[in-house]
Amino acid sequence: AAVADAGGCPLILPYSDNPAALQAYLELADGLYFTGGCDVLPDYYGEAPIRGLGSLCPPRDAFEILLCREAAKRDIPMFGVCRGMQILNVAAGGTLYQDLASQLPEAGSHRPQGLERSRPYHKARLEPSSRLAEILGRPLELFVNSYHHEAVRDLAPDYRAAAWAPDGVIEAMESASLTFGLAVQWHPEDMYKTAPVFASLYKAFVAAAAEYQGKK
């Protein structure tokens, strides 16, 4: 709905390990939106699972990581949310906290209980010079919602932090080389109707996809 309301035509891509299907998807898509969901298999960043790791979906990991890497070669616009941010980071060579509570106990809560998903939960401080700040109108900070226990640990070489939670957890990142490679740890799809500032993220993504379409 968030993509459609921003003027895009959203299509859901079924997981596939068929190289021909993957190439067909890449030819079809003008932008790729990586959504929230289950945890990422730690194998992809060289770690063994810890006790705090949640539910997994290895076929989805394999599909999305390969799709992300191939899309980066073509400079297809990519936007990630929550797990989507983690996938973009891992696909580009970064690592994750598998469970903030056990691996970064000094961090604040990022997984509230009983709170509506459209309600903000904590602040995020933006990097003033970031593409994200430009898209959102250059606020110094904003309130975001939060529903995760994994988080970016080491940023991939091509990515830089664009926002942080008060406890230092990275809340957004953006590519230094892609025309549009942006990801946020919160869920703007649940907030854009009550906090219109977040609709600008989808408008920027759809605009980047339209620009890419024009180049094809």
C-alpha positions as a Python dict, from the first residue, in 0.01 Angstrom:
ca = {
    (1, 'A'): (0, 0, 0),
    (2, 'A'): (283, 242, 82),
    (3, 'V'): (446, 182, -257),
    (4, 'A'): (113, 209, -440),
    (5, 'D'): (17, 529, -257),
    (6, 'A'): (351, 676, -367),
    (7, 'G'): (266, 605, -731),
    (8, 'G'): (439, 271, -779),
    (9, 'C'): (304, -67, -888),
    (10, 'P'): (407, -324, -624),
    (11, 'L'): (467, -684, -730),
    (12, 'I'): (554, -967, -491),
    (13, 'L'): (839, -1189, -613),
    (14, 'P'): (819, -1557, -507),
    (15, 'Y'): (1146, -1706, -378),
    (16, 'S'): (1336, -1896, -645),
    (17, 'D'): (1673, -2067, -680),
    (18, 'N'): (1630, -2074, -1059),
    (19, 'P'): (1889, -1842, -1221),
    (20, 'A'): (1656, -1780, -1516),
    (21, 'A'): (1377, -1666, -1284),
    (22, 'L'): (1615, -1435, -1100),
    (23, 'Q'): (1726, -1273, -1424),
    (24, 'A'): (1362, -1234, -1530),
    (25, 'Y'): (1287, -1056, -1203),
    (26, 'L'): (1581, -822, -1253),
    (27, 'E'): (1465, -740, -1605),
    (28, 'L'): (1111, -675, -1481),
    (29, 'A'): (1181, -465, -1173),
    (30, 'D'): (1251, -91, -1172),
    (31, 'G'): (1318, -100, -797),
    (32, 'L'): (1346, -361, -523),
    (33, 'Y'): (1183, -322, -181),
    (34, 'F'): (1317, -558, 85),
    (35, 'T'): (1061, -593, 363),
    (36, 'G'): (1065, -698, 727),
    (37, 'G'): (1040, -1056, 845),
    (38, 'C'): (1239, -1338, 1004),
    (39, 'D'): (1602, -1335, 1120),
    (40, 'V'): (1896, -1371, 882),
    (41, 'L'): (2101, -1694, 885),
    (42, 'P'): (2434, -1604, 1054),
    (43, 'D'): (2625, -1827, 811),
    (44, 'Y'): (2609, -1539, 564),
    (45, 'Y'): (2832, -1323, 781),
    (46, 'G'): (3058, -1594, 919),
    (47, 'E'): (2901, -1658, 1259),
    (48, 'A'): (2742, -1953, 1436),
    (49, 'P'): (2386, -1911, 1568),
    (50, 'I'): (2348, -1797, 1930),
    (51, 'R'): (2070, -1879, 2174),
    (52, 'G'): (1886, -1551, 2113),
    (53, 'L'): (1847, -1604, 1737),
    (54, 'G'): (1485, -1611, 1623),
    (55, 'S'): (1296, -1791, 1346),
    (56, 'L'): (1474, -1840, 1014),
    (57, 'C'): (1386, -1887, 647),
    (58, 'P'): (1703, -1997, 462),
    (59, 'P'): (1540, -2006, 113),
    (60, 'R'): (1432, -1643, 156),
    (61, 'D'): (1781, -1543, 272),
    (62, 'A'): (1947, -1710, -25),
    (63, 'F'): (1705, -1554, -271),
    (64, 'E'): (1711, -1201, -131),
    (65, 'I'): (2088, -1185, -84),
    (66, 'L'): (2154, -1300, -440),
    (67, 'L'): (1884, -1066, -572),
    (68, 'C'): (2041, -777, -380),
    (69, 'R'): (2390, -849, -510),
    (70, 'E'): (2276, -880, -871),
    (71, 'A'): (2063, -564, -842),
    (72, 'A'): (2365, -372, -713),
    (73, 'K'): (2556, -466, -1030),
    (74, 'R'): (2278, -308, -1236),
    (75, 'D'): (2231, -12, -1001),
    (76, 'I'): (1862, -98, -956),
    (77, 'P'): (1716, 124, -679),
    (78, 'M'): (1686, -64, -350),
    (79, 'F'): (1497, 26, -32),
    (80, 'G'): (1513, -191, 279),
    (81, 'V'): (1299, -191, 594),
    (82, 'C'): (1392, -370, 919),
    (83, 'R'): (1504, -717, 799),
    (84, 'G'): (1544, -554, 459),
    (85, 'M'): (1812, -326, 605),
    (86, 'Q'): (1987, -627, 753),
    (87, 'I'): (1973, -815, 421),
    (88, 'L'): (2122, -521, 230),
    (89, 'N'): (2402, -494, 485),
    (90, 'V'): (2484, -867, 487),
    (91, 'A'): (2465, -894, 107),
    (92, 'A'): (2721, -615, 77),
    (93, 'G'): (2960, -767, 333),
    (94, 'G'): (2840, -639, 671),
    (95, 'T'): (2752, -819, 995),
    (96, 'L'): (2463, -819, 1243),
    (97, 'Y'): (2386, -840, 1611),
    (98, 'Q'): (2188, -1164, 1623),
    (99, 'D'): (2015, -1053, 1943),
    (100, 'L'): (2056, -708, 2097),
    (101, 'A'): (1947, -818, 2444),
    (102, 'S'): (2230, -1070, 2478),
    (103, 'Q'): (2501, -916, 2259),
    (104, 'L'): (2449, -548, 2340),
    (105, 'P'): (2276, -549, 2681),
    (106, 'E'): (2346, -179, 2733),
    (107, 'A'): (2118, -96, 2440),
    (108, 'G'): (1766, 20, 2510),
    (109, 'S'): (1452, -170, 2415),
    (110, 'H'): (1384, -198, 2042),
    (111, 'R'): (1099, -447, 2066),
    (112, 'P'): (803, -304, 2259),
    (113, 'Q'): (515, -525, 2370),
    (114, 'G'): (152, -430, 2323),
    (115, 'L'): (217, -109, 2128),
    (116, 'E'): (37, -35, 1803),
    (117, 'R'): (274, -61, 1508),
    (118, 'S'): (182, 288, 1391),
    (119, 'R'): (296, 447, 1718),
    (120, 'P'): (651, 584, 1755),
    (121, 'Y'): (865, 427, 2025),
    (122, 'H'): (1203, 601, 2037),
    (123, 'K'): (1397, 884, 1872),
    (124, 'A'): (1638, 855, 1582),
    (125, 'R'): (1917, 1107, 1529),
    (126, 'L'): (1987, 1177, 1162),
    (127, 'E'): (2319, 1246, 994),
    (128, 'P'): (2260, 1604, 867),
    (129, 'S'): (2452, 1550, 541),
    (130, 'S'): (2279, 1220, 455),
    (131, 'R'): (2051, 1145, 164),
    (132, 'L'): (1797, 1027, 420),
    (133, 'A'): (1792, 1367, 593),
    (134, 'E'): (1750, 1537, 255),
    (135, 'I'): (1453, 1315, 168),
    (136, 'L'): (1287, 1372, 506),
    (137, 'G'): (1338, 1748, 500),
    (138, 'R'): (1657, 1757, 710),
    (139, 'P'): (1520, 1710, 1062),
    (140, 'L'): (1785, 1665, 1331),
    (141, 'E'): (1582, 1383, 1484),
    (142, 'L'): (1245, 1216, 1457),
    (143, 'F'): (1036, 961, 1643),
    (144, 'V'): (1023, 614, 1488),
    (145, 'N'): (854, 283, 1563),
    (146, 'S'): (1068, -19, 1642),
    (147, 'Y'): (1009, -396, 1618),
    (148, 'H'): (1340, -582, 1601),
    (149, 'H'): (1599, -769, 1805),
    (150, 'E'): (1860, -804, 1529),
    (151, 'A'): (2048, -496, 1411),
    (152, 'V'): (2341, -386, 1197),
    (153, 'R'): (2670, -443, 1377),
    (154, 'D'): (2951, -379, 1126),
    (155, 'L'): (2843, -173, 826),
    (156, 'A'): (2923, -314, 483),
    (157, 'P'): (3209, -130, 309),
    (158, 'D'): (2975, 43, 63),
    (159, 'Y'): (2732, 167, 328),
    (160, 'R'): (2743, 449, 582),
    (161, 'A'): (2519, 517, 879),
    (162, 'A'): (2244, 775, 824),
    (163, 'A'): (2065, 760, 1161),
    (164, 'W'): (2116, 625, 1513),
    (165, 'A'): (1896, 543, 1811),
    (166, 'P'): (1982, 718, 2141),
    (167, 'D'): (2167, 401, 2250),
    (168, 'G'): (2390, 409, 1941),
    (169, 'V'): (2217, 133, 1744),
    (170, 'I'): (2226, 215, 1372),
    (171, 'E'): (1874, 305, 1259),
    (172, 'A'): (1938, 382, 892),
    (173, 'M'): (2210, 338, 631),
    (174, 'E'): (2270, 441, 271),
    (175, 'S'): (2499, 333, -10),
    (176, 'A'): (2800, 544, -102),
    (177, 'S'): (2799, 422, -464),
    (178, 'L'): (2446, 322, -572),
    (179, 'T'): (2212, 579, -722),
    (180, 'F'): (1952, 478, -462),
    (181, 'G'): (2047, 232, -189),
    (182, 'L'): (1867, 323, 134),
    (183, 'A'): (1749, 126, 437),
    (184, 'V'): (1584, 204, 770),
    (185, 'Q'): (1550, -16, 1078),
    (186, 'W'): (1202, 110, 1166),
    (187, 'H'): (873, 46, 981),
    (188, 'P'): (766, 354, 781),
    (189, 'E'): (497, 147, 607),
    (190, 'D'): (309, 144, 938),
    (191, 'M'): (353, 518, 1003),
    (192, 'Y'): (324, 704, 675),
    (193, 'K'): (-50, 770, 710),
    (194, 'T'): (-29, 910, 1062),
    (195, 'A'): (315, 1071, 1016),
    (196, 'P'): (325, 1191, 653),
    (197, 'V'): (700, 1265, 670),
    (198, 'F'): (757, 892, 619),
    (199, 'A'): (559, 891, 294),
    (200, 'S'): (848, 1086, 144),
    (201, 'L'): (1067, 774, 170),
    (202, 'Y'): (834, 585, -63),
    (203, 'K'): (796, 880, -296),
    (204, 'A'): (1176, 907, -325),
    (205, 'F'): (1204, 531, -388),
    (206, 'V'): (933, 533, -656),
    (207, 'A'): (1090, 839, -818),
    (208, 'A'): (1427, 660, -830),
    (209, 'A'): (1257, 355, -983),
    (210, 'A'): (1092, 574, -1248),
    (211, 'E'): (1430, 728, -1330),
    (212, 'Y'): (1582, 381, -1361),
    (213, 'Q'): (1295, 273, -1587),
    (214, 'G'): (1370, 568, -1814),
    (215, 'K'): (1728, 449, -1855),
    (216, 'K'): (1636, 93, -1950),
}
